[in-house]
């Protein structure tokens, strides 16, 4: 049987990383995969994480299974981070949380839950969106549709076109929104725009699903939850898939969660029972170590202060690279206006580079960028900036 199988194409992003690793060029740069890099081009382990691990290793007494929905302490800490510890959805019991293997795992659990409890629903994704979003929802058997999000002429949100489409979405359909640091564009909704989206969602009876992978990387841990809070209204249902890969640097630990907000506490518990059945049939129960790290840090005042300072430092480094990138391109005499990159937030931006220019950067300079032109700003450093911008200047001048 297996001899008849045609090889599948490599993943657009992870496949790029494999090609990068095999490239012998000592000046190679990877701006494809969404992993934070420090000023030395390394993905660091946060000090708060190492200290939490030391404490966990000294105190743990068992490696037994977690429950199907994971650690209750982790779930409580996650809800407090998403909504604030005093929020109504926490006090009322309308919010429930299931631990998941990363944000991707949380999205897949959400997709399977929706397919199980809301058959026939359509999931609406932004144009563009993270390339794995359509795969996740289609793999669960859900239909996928799209709404406008990015205006390439202004390098900003196509907000009126977005609202126009949202007003046509049937009641009961699912609207996937990036809570902050929109991947791949780096363009986010303003607080006023979030309020307008929340009005349309409530009027139409749409179920919002927020992908919250970068909390703390846009403006701050609290500020980045503005979209979550705008959509969390009395009686409003909501799904949130969040990840600790980026803001804790726990990429390999696969730490995420699916939080469900229902109209009533009873409805939340009923929904959670189906979420648990989905998890049981998928991976049975989640891994413990990464969740223990997050719980330890979030519940310890000293470790939390250290972690918040480290998140702020990562955010500031990315924003510094954005400005340095624009300034260096200007110094190289590039006529194209890249100033929008300095205004955007998070790890990603649409560069405006064409597929042909992306290909030329890879072949001539061993600079790896996703074919859409999306760049991971966190892959830039002071050391590689001159080489990167010289290469871009050359390609812009010679490749249409």
Rosetta blueprint (number, residue, H / E / L):
1 X L
2 X H
3 X H
4 X H
5 X L
6 X L
7 X L
8 X L
9 X L
10 X L
11 X L
12 X L
13 X L
14 X H
15 X H
16 X H
17 X H
18 X H
19 X H
20 X H
21 X H
22 X H
23 X L
24 X L
25 X L
26 X L
27 X L
28 X L
29 X E
30 X E
31 X L
32 X L
33 X L
34 X L
35 X L
36 X L
37 X L
38 X L
39 X L
40 X L
41 X L
42 X L
43 X L
44 X L
45 X L
46 X L
47 X H
48 X H
49 X H
50 X H
51 X H
52 X H
53 X H
54 X H
55 X H
56 X H
57 X H
58 X H
59 X H
60 X L
61 X L
62 X L
63 X L
64 X L
65 X L
66 X L
67 X L
68 X L
69 X L
70 X L
71 X L
72 X H
73 X H
74 X H
75 X H
76 X H
77 X H
78 X H
79 X H
80 X H
81 X H
82 X H
83 X H
84 X L
85 X L
86 X L
87 X L
88 X H
89 X H
90 X H
91 X H
92 X H
93 X L
94 X L
95 X E
96 X E
97 X E
98 X E
99 X E
100 X E
101 X L
102 X H
103 X H
104 X H
105 X H
106 X H
107 X H
108 X H
109 X H
110 X H
111 X H
112 X H
113 X H
114 X H
115 X H
116 X H
117 X H
118 X L
119 X L
120 X L
121 X L
122 X E
123 X E
124 X E
125 X E
126 X E
127 X E
128 X L
129 X L
130 X L
131 X L
132 X H
133 X H
134 X H
135 X H
136 X H
137 X H
138 X H
139 X H
140 X L
141 X L
142 X L
143 X E
144 X E
145 X E
146 X E
147 X E
148 X E
149 X L
150 X E
151 X E
152 X L
153 X L
154 X L
155 X L
156 X E
157 X E
158 X L
159 X H
160 X H
161 X H
162 X H
163 X H
164 X H
165 X H
166 X H
167 X L
168 X L
169 X L
170 X L
171 X L
172 X L
173 X L
174 X E
175 X E
176 X E
177 X E
178 X E
179 X L
180 X L
181 X L
182 X L
183 X L
184 X L
185 X L
186 X L
187 X L
188 X L
189 X L
190 X L
191 X H
192 X H
193 X H
194 X H
195 X H
196 X H
197 X H
198 X H
199 X H
200 X H
201 X H
202 X H
203 X H
204 X H
205 X L
206 X L
207 X E
208 X E
209 X E
210 X E
211 X E
212 X E
213 X L
214 X L
215 X L
216 X L
217 X L
218 X L
219 X L
220 X L
221 X L
222 X L
223 X H
224 X H
225 X H
226 X H
227 X H
228 X H
229 X H
230 X H
231 X H
232 X L
233 X L
234 X L
235 X L
236 X L
237 X L
238 X E
239 X E
240 X E
241 X E
242 X E
243 X E
244 X L
245 X L
246 X L
247 X L
248 X L
249 X L
250 X L
251 X L
252 X L
253 X L
254 X L
255 X L
256 X E
257 X E
258 X E
259 X E
260 X E
261 X E
262 X L
263 X L
264 X L
265 X H
266 X H
267 X H
268 X H
269 X H
270 X H
271 X H
272 X H
273 X H
274 X H
275 X H
276 X H
277 X H
278 X H
279 X H
280 X H
281 X H
282 X H
283 X L
284 X L
285 X L
286 X L
287 X L
288 X L
289 X H
290 X H
291 X H
292 X H
293 X H
294 X H
295 X H
296 X H
297 X H
298 X H
299 X L
300 X L
301 X H
302 X H
303 X H
304 X H
305 X H
306 X H
307 X H
308 X H
309 X H
310 X H
311 X H
312 X H
313 X H
314 X H
315 X H
316 X H
317 X H
318 X H
319 X H
320 X H
321 X H
322 X H
323 X H
324 X H
325 X H
326 X H
327 X H
328 X H
329 X H
330 X H
331 X H
332 X L
333 X L
334 X L
335 X L
336 X L
337 X L
338 X L
339 X L
340 X H
341 X H
342 X H
343 X H
344 X L
345 X L
346 X L
347 X L
348 X E
349 X E
350 X E
351 X L
352 X L
353 X L
354 X L
355 X H
356 X H
357 X H
358 X H
359 X H
360 X H
361 X H
362 X H
363 X H
364 X H
365 X H
366 X L
367 X E
368 X E
369 X L
370 X L
371 X L
372 X L
373 X L
374 X E
375 X E
376 X E
377 X H
378 X H
379 X H
380 X L
381 X L
382 X H
383 X H
384 X H
385 X H
386 X H
387 X H
388 X H
389 X H
390 X H
391 X H
392 X H
393 X H
394 X H
395 X H
396 X H
397 X H
398 X H
399 X L
400 X L
